Amino acid sequence: MSKNVKEKEKFLWYVNSSVSTLAKLAEVSLYEFNTDYKAAVKMYDPKNVNAYLEIFGNNPRIRRPGISTPPVSYGHLNGVGVPLVFPEGDGEVNYERSAFSINEWIEILSRERDFSKEGKIPFFLEYREKLMEAFPGKNVGFGMTYEGPVTEAYTMLDLDLYYSLYDEPEKLKTMLEKIAYSVIRYKKFYAKVIGIEYKNLTGICDDCAALVPPDMWEDFVIPYLEILYSDVEPGRRSLHCEDMTEKHLKHLDTLGITMYDPSVSPKLNPRIISHGCSVPFMWRMCSIYHRLLDKTLAKDFVYAAVRDGARGVFSEAVHIDKNSVEVVLSFIEACETVERMFEEGATREDIGNLMSDRGKDIFWEKWRKEYIGG
């Protein structure tokens, strides 16, 4: 692990805003947001957005919410025929479980289709048009996204996916290949909708890949991620995959990943990742951790991550109780300190020396075992 941050490897950090918190402040349920564009208009009203940002002291380092249709990671799944489920209240969008076999899925995934006419996609395309009318001149996102091959396979096969690793390996490989090429077709549709160059869609989320044993990645994960990555901009391969283990990490080098987001991965910490692979990574302070921290530990979380090799850190401003707000603002303060110190030539060791004795004792072994149950 390099002790100095190279000039080309500038420290990266950010704090995202929260759609769910915007909804609560606008007194809009997630069901309403998911099913009625008028709810989104209320949420993204500048008065509501400003009220949200004021809770965090109008700190300019918190990203202003981008206007978008609801986030639904099952866009491709819905596009190949799986119905979505919209729970009433504040439940997240889900999908109906399928009873199709691998053979049936291979046939379904082989069909030519116009994604703009499939499932709920026409509804959300119209939803987006309504938001563009409500917020003229604003860039409006399209939340019907897609997942990596293994996660897509899990949504189609459920737990049968993991039995198929052993019972029908060759058929499963065929299905994963079909999924990869179908996702590519969906990505091209998605890029056209939002008006960006398809080759720039270099990120993949594939959480369920972490449930494939490390010694099976060469057969069931790497070839199908490679199909997706080989079709986009060379030299830019980012992967979000949570709950990986130390033994999975070597595969990130094999894939040539250029940025890794471990997200919620209690079996990992920055030190383990740095020693397990050479891939740059972002270490996340999950919003569910905010209530476990105080102002000092929030800073120590940042300093420890940088000390142990993280390329950057990020979080999300979700909870609006006093302690959580203070934790977010302390996170920002620590990131600004790291940014300044690196510009002045500091080393990772120098950053680590900023930690309190309590933080040095907690991060990372006690954090894993006593705080988050890793």
N, C-alpha and C positions, 0 to 999 in steps of 0.2 A: 504493500500500500504506500503510495507516495505521501510524503509528509507535507509537501507544499502543493497548493492548488495551481496547476499550470494556468498560464494566462488564457489559453484557449478554453479552459474548463472553468469558466466563471461560475461562482456559487449561484445555484438556482433556488428560488423559493417563491411561494405564493400562498394566498389565502382565498379560497373560493367563497362565494356567497351561496346561500341555501334556498333552493326552491321551496322546500317544505316549510321553512320558516316564513318565507314570503306569503305562502298560502295561509298560515295561521294568523299572521298579522292582518291579512285581508278578509279574515273570517270565511275562508273558502276551504271546503274539504278537498282532499286529493281526488275523490270520486268526481266532484264537480269539475276540477281542473282537467281530469282525464277525459271528460265527456262533453264539455261545453266551453267553447272558446271565450265566452263572456267572462268566465271565471278567471281565465288567464289575463284578460284585459284588466280586471280588478287587481290582480296580483302585480302586474307589471306597470300599473299606473305610477307615474313618477312620485306622487305623494306617498304611496305605500313603500316604494323602493327607498325613498329618502327617510321614511320613518324607521325602516330596517337598518339603514346605514348609521342613523343617528344613535342607535343603541350601542354601536361600537365606536362612538365618538367621531363619526365621519372620517375614520382613518383611511387615508387615500390608498393604502396598500391592500385593502380588501377589494377584490375585483367586483365591479358593479355587475349586477345580474344581467345576463344576456337574455333577450326575449326569445322564446322557443316554444314549440309544441311540447307536450309532456314527454319526459324521458321514458322510453320504452325500449329496453334492450332486446326485445323479441321481434324486431321489425322483420328480419329475414325469415324467422320461424313462422310468423304470421303470413308472410309472403308466399310460403310454400304450403299453406293450407291449414295451419294449426290455429284454431280460434283463440282470441284473447279473452281474459276474464277481468272485469272491472269491479273490484270489491267496493261496497258502499262504505262511507266513512273515510278513513285515512289509510286504507290498505294499498299497497303497491300493485300495479298491474301484474297479472299473472297469466298463465296459459292453461288450456285444457290438456290433460294428459292423453297421449295417443296410445292406441293398441296396435299400431302397424308393426309388422315384422321388419327385420333388416332388408329382406328382399323387396318388400313393398316400398320402403323408404328409398332404396336404390332406384326403383322405377319412378317414384314421385320426383326425386331430385334430378332425374334425367330429362324431365319435361321442359320444353321451352315455355316461357311465361313472360307476361308484361306485368312487372311488379306494381306499376301504377294503378292496376285494376284489381289487385288481390287483397283479400281480407279487409282489415280496417285502414289500409294504406290510403285509399281514396278519401276516407273521412279525415285523416290527419293532413293530407295535402290540402283539402278545403279549409281545415282548421288553420293551417299556416297562412293561406290566402287571406282569411278573415283577420288574422293578427297583423298582416302586412297592411291591410286597409286601416286597421285601428291605430297603427303606429307607422305612418308614412315616412319613408326615408330611412327607417331602421332596418338593420340586418336581423332577420328572423330565422332561427335555427329549426331543424327538423329532427325531432327526438327519436324517431323510429330507426334505431341502429341495429347492430348485429354483434355476434359473438364469434370467438374462435372455433375451430372445428370440433374439439372435444366437448366444449360446452354446448354447442349446437346439437351434437350427437346425444348428449345427456337429455336435453329438452325433448328430443324425439323418442328416445328409448327408455328414459328414466333409469332405474337401477339395472335394467337388462344390459345397459352399456358395459358395465363392469363385469358381468358374467360373460359377455361376448368376447372380452379380451382373451378369455381362455377357451370358451366353447365354440366360437365362430370367428377366429382371428382374421382369416382371409376375407370373409364377407364384410367384417367390420372395417378392414382397410379400404375395401372398395367403397363402402358408404362414406368413410371419412374423406376420401378423394372427391367423391361426388359433392359432399358438403363444401369442401374448399372451393371448388369451381363455381358452385351455386352462390356462395358468399361473395366471390369476386364479381359475379354478374350483379348481385344486389348492391355491392359497393359502388359499382359504376352508375347504377340508377341513383343511389343516394348522393353521390358526388354531383351529378347533374342537377338534382333538386336544389342543393344548397349552393350551387354555382362555384365549386372549387375544382381544381385539377385532380382527377382521380389518383394520379401518381403520388399526390401528397397525403393520401390516407394511409399513413405508415404504421399506425398504432393498432394493436390487437388486444382484446380482453379475452382471456381463456382460463377462468378460475378452475373449471373442472379438470383441466389438464393436471393440476396438482394432485388429484386423486388417482392418477395413473402412476403406478410404482416407477421409481426412477430408472430401474433396469429395463423398463418397457417403453421408455420415451423414444428410443431410436426407431422402434417399429410403429408406434401408434400416435406419436405427437409431432416429432421433428419433421417428418416428411410432409405433413399437411400444413403445418405452420410455414414451412419453406415454400410451399405453393403460393400461399398468400403473400409472403414477403418478396418473393422473386418477381412479383408482378407490379411492384411499386418502386419508388425512388431508391436507387442503390445507396447503401451507406446509412439508411435511416430505418431502424427496426426497433420500435418500442413495444414492450409487452407488459400488460397488467395481469398478474397471476397470483392470487392470494392463497395462503395456507401451504406454500411450498415448504420443503424440508432442505436441510443442508445437502443431502445427496442429490437433489434435483439441480443444484446450482451450476454444476459443470456443463449442463446442457445449454445454458444461456450463452456460454462461449461458443459452443458448437453451432448454435443458430446465428451467431454474430449479432446478438442483441446490442443495440447502442444506448438504450435506456430501459431500465427495469423498474417497475413499480410493484413491490411486494404487497402493498396495501395491508390488509389484516392478516398477518402471518406470525402467529405467536411462537412458532418454533424457530423463527429467525430473529436476528438483530443485526445492526450494521456491521459489527465485528465479524459475525459468522459469514455474512454476505461477502465482505471484503476479502476474507480468507478463502472463500469457496469458489470465487470466480473473479474475473477481471472486468466485469461489466459495470459501467456507471449506473447508479441507482438513486432514486428519490425515496426518502424515508418519511412515512406519513404519520402525523399526529392525528389519529382518528378522532372524530368528534365525540365518540363514546368514551374516549380517554379524558376529556376535558374535566369531568367531575372527579377524576382520580388525582388531579394535579392541583397545584397552587401556583402563584406567580413565579416563585423561585424554581420549582420543578419544571414548569413550562420552559423556562430558559435553559435549564440543565438538559432537558430532552433534546433541544436543538444543539447545544454545545457537544453533548455526548455523540449525537448522530454524526456531526461533522468530524469530531475527533477520530471516530472509528471508520471513516471512509465514505460517508454519503456524499454524493455529488450535490444534493440539495434536499430540502424538506418542504412539506406543504401541509395545509390543514384546511378546515372549512368552518365558517362562522355559522353554527347551527343553533346551539342553545343560548338563550338570552337571560338566564339567571346571572346574578352578579359575579359569582366565581368563574363561570364559563367565559363571560365577557373579559374578565381580567386575564384569564389564561390565554385567550386569543391575542389580546393586546400585548401580553408579555412575550408570546411567541414571535409576534412581529418585531418587538424591540430587540429580541435576541438575534433574529435574522438580520436586522439592520446593523447590529454590532459585528456579526460575522462578516457581512458584506464589506463593511468599512475596514476591518482588520485585515482581510485578505488583500484589499486594495493597497494597504500599507505594508504588505509583505509578510504577514503573520503565517505561521505554520498551523497544521491541524493540532499539534501538541499545544501550541499557544492557546488555541480555542478551548481545548479540553481543560486547561488550567483555570478557565473562568468558572468552572463548575463549583457548586457548593459541596461541602463534605457529605451532606445528605444525598445529593444527587450522585456523587461518585460512588456511594454505597449502593444506591438503588439501580442505576443503569449500567448493565442491562440484566444481570442474572436475577436479582430480586424483582425487577420489573416483570420479567417473564413468569416467574414462579409464584409471586405473592400478589401482584397487581392484576395481571391479565390472564393468568392461568395457562401459560404456554408449556 
